């Protein structure tokens, strides 16, 4: 096999053009910041065409969970030299053109979409994370407002004292120990160690729960680890789960 044969064989595996609802879909050799293939759309008739990216550059920003103050301004600045236009919805498109200009338009729109996506990603800032612990505390105040709720309260386990985020005094015969955790190793390990030690102490009338922020991305093995310490409850279902635990 020659080098030419190897290259031809590799390129032959690249996705070919497709058609959907009268639109021709063209996978290009450009990549977005996510390493996704940039695909452009060709619409038109026999002799006049328009090429656009279907808003995919702006979709890259959304998929990255980022926010930016003036995305349209940034996109227009990034694509100005390519001779393309941008709709208010963030679709990058070419002027109407003839068949002889079609190849160049596909290349220009793909490169403009790539440059716009990179500029957006470079200029974005992460979306603000919700204050999970604050929301958990508000939930406990709402659900157990008539009961004493101790914050950062020490409980003696089998080997040493541990501080739990919240201890709800349900009655003289029942306490509910609650830790709120996020998907980082220090938060996970601290909760698991404390709950295991208290579980080993076999304290009477103590119920343990770990509430995790299911608004974050969790690994399956980390959720399994949490459950070793105590039953793990997603925050989105915490109200009913804690109410049952306290009953």
C-alpha positions as CSV (number, residue, x, y, z in Angstrom):
1,X,0.0,0.0,0.0
2,X,1.3,3.4,-0.9
3,X,1.0,6.5,1.2
4,X,-1.5,7.8,-1.3
5,X,-3.6,4.7,-0.8
6,X,-3.4,5.0,3.0
7,X,-4.6,8.6,2.9
8,X,-7.3,7.8,0.4
9,X,-8.5,5.0,2.6
10,X,-8.5,7.2,5.7
11,X,-10.5,10.0,4.0
12,X,-13.0,7.5,2.6
13,X,-14.0,6.7,6.2
14,X,-15.0,10.3,6.8
15,X,-18.8,10.8,7.0
16,X,-20.3,11.6,3.6
17,X,-22.9,14.2,2.9
18,X,-26.5,13.5,3.9
19,X,-30.0,14.9,3.3
20,X,-32.8,15.7,5.7
21,X,-36.0,17.6,5.0
22,X,-34.7,19.0,1.8
23,X,-31.4,20.2,3.4
24,X,-28.0,18.9,2.5
25,X,-25.8,18.2,5.5
26,X,-22.1,18.5,4.9
27,X,-19.6,17.1,7.5
28,X,-16.4,19.2,7.1
29,X,-12.8,18.6,8.3
30,X,-13.1,21.4,10.9
31,X,-13.5,20.7,14.6
32,X,-15.2,22.6,17.4
33,X,-13.5,23.1,20.8
34,X,-15.3,20.0,22.0
35,X,-13.7,18.1,19.1
36,X,-17.1,17.6,17.4
37,X,-17.1,17.7,13.6
38,X,-18.3,20.9,12.2
39,X,-21.3,20.2,9.9
40,X,-22.8,22.9,7.7
41,X,-26.2,23.0,6.0
42,X,-26.7,23.8,2.4
43,X,-30.2,24.9,1.3
44,X,-31.4,26.2,-2.0
45,X,-32.5,25.3,-5.5
46,X,-30.9,24.5,-8.9
47,X,-28.7,27.5,-9.3
48,X,-28.8,29.5,-6.0
49,X,-27.7,28.3,-2.5
50,X,-27.2,29.4,1.0
51,X,-24.8,27.7,3.5
52,X,-25.2,28.0,7.3
53,X,-24.1,26.3,10.6
54,X,-27.6,25.9,12.1
55,X,-26.5,27.8,15.2
56,X,-24.0,25.1,16.2
57,X,-21.2,27.6,17.2
58,X,-23.5,29.0,19.9
59,X,-24.6,25.5,20.9
60,X,-21.0,24.9,21.8
61,X,-21.2,27.6,24.4
62,X,-24.5,26.2,25.8
63,X,-23.0,22.7,25.9
64,X,-20.0,24.0,27.9
65,X,-22.4,25.4,30.6
66,X,-20.8,28.8,30.1
67,X,-22.1,32.3,30.1
68,X,-20.9,35.4,28.3
69,X,-22.0,39.0,28.4
70,X,-22.3,39.7,24.6
71,X,-22.2,36.5,22.6
72,X,-23.5,38.0,19.4
73,X,-21.0,40.8,19.5
74,X,-18.2,38.3,20.0
75,X,-19.4,36.1,17.2
76,X,-19.7,39.0,14.8
77,X,-16.2,40.2,15.6
78,X,-14.8,36.6,15.2
79,X,-16.4,36.1,11.8
80,X,-16.3,39.5,10.2
81,X,-13.2,38.7,8.0
82,X,-15.0,35.6,6.6
83,X,-17.6,37.5,4.8
84,X,-20.6,35.8,6.5
85,X,-23.6,37.0,8.4
86,X,-25.1,36.1,11.8
87,X,-28.8,36.0,12.7
88,X,-30.1,37.3,16.0
89,X,-30.5,33.6,17.0
90,X,-26.7,33.0,16.4
91,X,-26.9,31.2,13.0
92,X,-23.9,31.9,10.9
93,X,-24.8,32.0,7.2
94,X,-23.4,32.9,3.7
95,X,-25.0,35.2,1.2
96,X,-27.0,33.6,-1.6
97,X,-24.5,32.3,-4.1
98,X,-24.2,30.2,-7.3
99,X,-23.0,26.7,-7.7
100,X,-19.4,27.8,-8.6
101,X,-19.1,29.5,-5.2
102,X,-20.6,26.7,-3.2
103,X,-17.3,24.9,-2.2
104,X,-15.8,28.2,-1.0
105,X,-18.9,29.0,1.0
106,X,-18.9,25.7,2.7
107,X,-15.3,26.2,3.8
108,X,-15.9,29.8,4.9
109,X,-19.0,29.0,7.0
110,X,-17.2,26.0,8.6
111,X,-14.2,28.1,9.5
112,X,-16.3,31.0,10.7
113,X,-18.3,28.7,12.9
114,X,-15.1,27.2,14.3
115,X,-13.6,30.6,15.0
116,X,-16.8,31.9,16.6
117,X,-17.0,28.8,18.9
118,X,-13.4,29.1,20.0
119,X,-13.8,32.8,20.7
120,X,-17.0,32.1,22.8
121,X,-15.4,29.3,24.8
122,X,-12.2,31.4,25.4
123,X,-14.3,34.3,26.7
124,X,-16.9,32.5,28.7
125,X,-17.0,32.2,32.5
126,X,-18.6,29.2,34.3
127,X,-22.2,29.5,35.2
128,X,-22.6,30.3,38.9
129,X,-23.0,27.2,41.0
130,X,-26.0,27.1,43.3
131,X,-25.3,27.3,47.0
132,X,-26.2,23.7,47.7
133,X,-25.6,23.9,51.5
134,X,-27.6,27.0,51.8
135,X,-30.5,25.4,49.9
136,X,-30.2,22.3,52.1
137,X,-30.3,24.4,55.2
138,X,-33.4,26.2,54.0
139,X,-35.1,22.9,53.3
140,X,-34.4,21.7,56.8
141,X,-35.7,24.9,58.3
142,X,-38.9,24.5,56.2
143,X,-39.4,20.9,57.0
144,X,-38.2,20.7,60.6
145,X,-38.7,24.3,61.7
146,X,-40.5,23.3,64.9
147,X,-37.7,20.9,65.9
148,X,-34.2,21.9,67.1
149,X,-31.7,21.8,64.3
150,X,-28.1,21.9,65.4
151,X,-25.4,22.9,62.9
152,X,-21.9,21.4,62.9
153,X,-22.9,19.4,66.0
154,X,-20.4,16.9,67.4
155,X,-21.5,13.2,67.8
156,X,-19.2,10.7,69.4
157,X,-18.7,7.6,67.2
158,X,-17.0,4.3,68.0
159,X,-13.5,5.8,67.9
160,X,-13.8,9.6,68.1
161,X,-16.2,12.5,67.9
162,X,-17.4,13.8,64.5
163,X,-19.1,17.0,63.5
164,X,-22.1,16.6,61.3
165,X,-23.5,19.4,59.2
166,X,-26.9,19.1,60.8
167,X,-28.4,17.2,63.7
168,X,-32.2,17.3,63.9
169,X,-33.7,16.5,67.3
170,X,-36.9,14.8,66.2
171,X,-37.8,13.7,69.7
172,X,-36.1,12.6,73.0
173,X,-35.9,9.2,71.4
174,X,-34.8,10.1,67.8
175,X,-32.0,12.1,66.2
176,X,-31.4,12.6,62.5
177,X,-27.8,13.1,61.5
178,X,-27.4,14.8,58.1
179,X,-24.3,15.6,56.0
180,X,-24.5,17.5,52.7
181,X,-21.8,16.5,50.2
182,X,-20.6,17.6,46.8
183,X,-18.6,15.5,44.3
184,X,-15.1,16.2,45.5
185,X,-13.0,13.6,47.3
186,X,-12.6,15.6,50.6
187,X,-16.3,16.1,51.0
188,X,-17.1,12.5,50.2
189,X,-14.4,11.0,52.4
190,X,-15.2,13.1,55.4
191,X,-18.9,12.2,55.3
192,X,-18.2,8.5,54.8
193,X,-15.7,8.2,57.6
194,X,-17.9,10.0,60.1
195,X,-21.0,8.1,59.3
196,X,-19.2,4.7,59.3
197,X,-17.7,5.5,62.8
198,X,-21.1,6.5,64.2
199,X,-22.8,3.5,62.6
200,X,-20.1,1.2,64.3
201,X,-21.0,2.8,67.6
202,X,-24.5,1.5,67.3
203,X,-26.0,4.6,69.0
204,X,-29.7,4.1,69.9
205,X,-32.3,6.2,68.2
206,X,-29.9,7.7,65.7
207,X,-30.8,7.8,62.0
208,X,-28.1,8.8,59.5
209,X,-28.5,10.3,56.0
210,X,-26.1,11.7,53.4
211,X,-27.7,14.3,51.0
212,X,-25.8,14.8,47.8
213,X,-26.1,17.6,45.3
214,X,-27.6,15.8,42.2
215,X,-27.3,19.0,40.3
216,X,-23.6,18.1,39.9
217,X,-22.1,15.3,37.8
218,X,-21.4,12.3,40.0
219,X,-19.4,9.1,39.2
220,X,-21.3,5.9,40.0
221,X,-18.5,4.7,42.2
222,X,-18.6,7.8,44.3
223,X,-22.4,7.4,44.9
224,X,-21.7,3.8,45.8
225,X,-19.1,4.9,48.3
226,X,-21.5,7.4,49.9
227,X,-24.0,4.6,50.5
228,X,-21.4,2.6,52.5
229,X,-21.5,5.4,55.1
230,X,-25.2,6.0,55.2
231,X,-28.2,5.9,52.9
232,X,-27.5,8.5,50.2
233,X,-30.3,10.9,49.2
234,X,-30.3,13.1,46.1
235,X,-31.2,16.7,47.0
236,X,-34.0,16.8,44.5
237,X,-35.8,14.1,46.6
238,X,-34.5,15.1,50.0
239,X,-37.7,16.6,51.4
240,X,-39.7,13.4,51.2
241,X,-36.8,11.2,52.1
242,X,-35.9,13.1,55.2
243,X,-39.5,13.3,56.3
244,X,-39.7,9.5,56.1
245,X,-36.4,9.1,58.0
246,X,-37.6,11.3,60.8
247,X,-41.0,9.6,61.1
